[in-house]
Amino acid sequence: PSRGVATALRYVSLDGVLLDAKAARAVCRALCGTLASIVTLKNCGLDDASAGAVAGLVRSHAARRDEAAWARGLRRNDALKTPGEGGLRALDLSGNKFGDQTADHLASAFAGDGHLLACNLSGNAFISDAGAAKLRAALSAPGAEAGALVWLGLERTNAADGEHA
């Protein structure tokens, strides 16, 4: 099958492009169909109204990776792995207006994703200690698949420590 530009994207940056909730949903829905490994949506004016769309992006990439791994296992042939099949590896959401609702949505998405390596939520001043705690709990929950996440940026949020998780 032919692959369009959208499916071939590996790095997507919309830094500084202001997106309302409707536009954010459309962008995230479109990104679900790509193999992008790095997505940057920093300083886009995103808020908690976009939380479900952003978490859906994480879940979509996790589901596609899991399906591909399952199919490879059935064939017992790792040589058939598609380059870039890993999908989303880094997500930069810094400098937006996200709060604890987004932290809740992302915590849920992280709990089922064993491939995302980094998520930057720095500069989202509406994420409080409670939101940061939910994110950290999702990453350390017994049985959580989220062991891959090695960096979670929470600097310049309202979380007390404001450091990496």
Sequence and secondary structure as in RCSB ss.txt:
>XXXX:A:sequence
PSRGVATALRYVSLDGVLLDAKAARAVCRALCGTLASIVTLKNCGLDDASAGAVAGLVRSHAARRDEAAWARGLR
RNDALKTPGEGGLRALDLSGNKFGDQTADHLASAFAGDGHLLACNLSGNAFISDAGAAKLRAALSAPGAEAGALV
WLGLERTNAADGEHA
>XXXX:A:secstr
    HHHH  EEE TT    HHHHHHHHHHHHTS  SEEE TTS  BGGGHHHHHHHHHHHHHHHHHHHHHHHHH
T GGG  TTTT   EEE TTSB BHHHHHHHHHHHHT SS  EEE TT TB BHHHHHHHHHHHHSTT SGGG  
EEE TTSBSSS S  
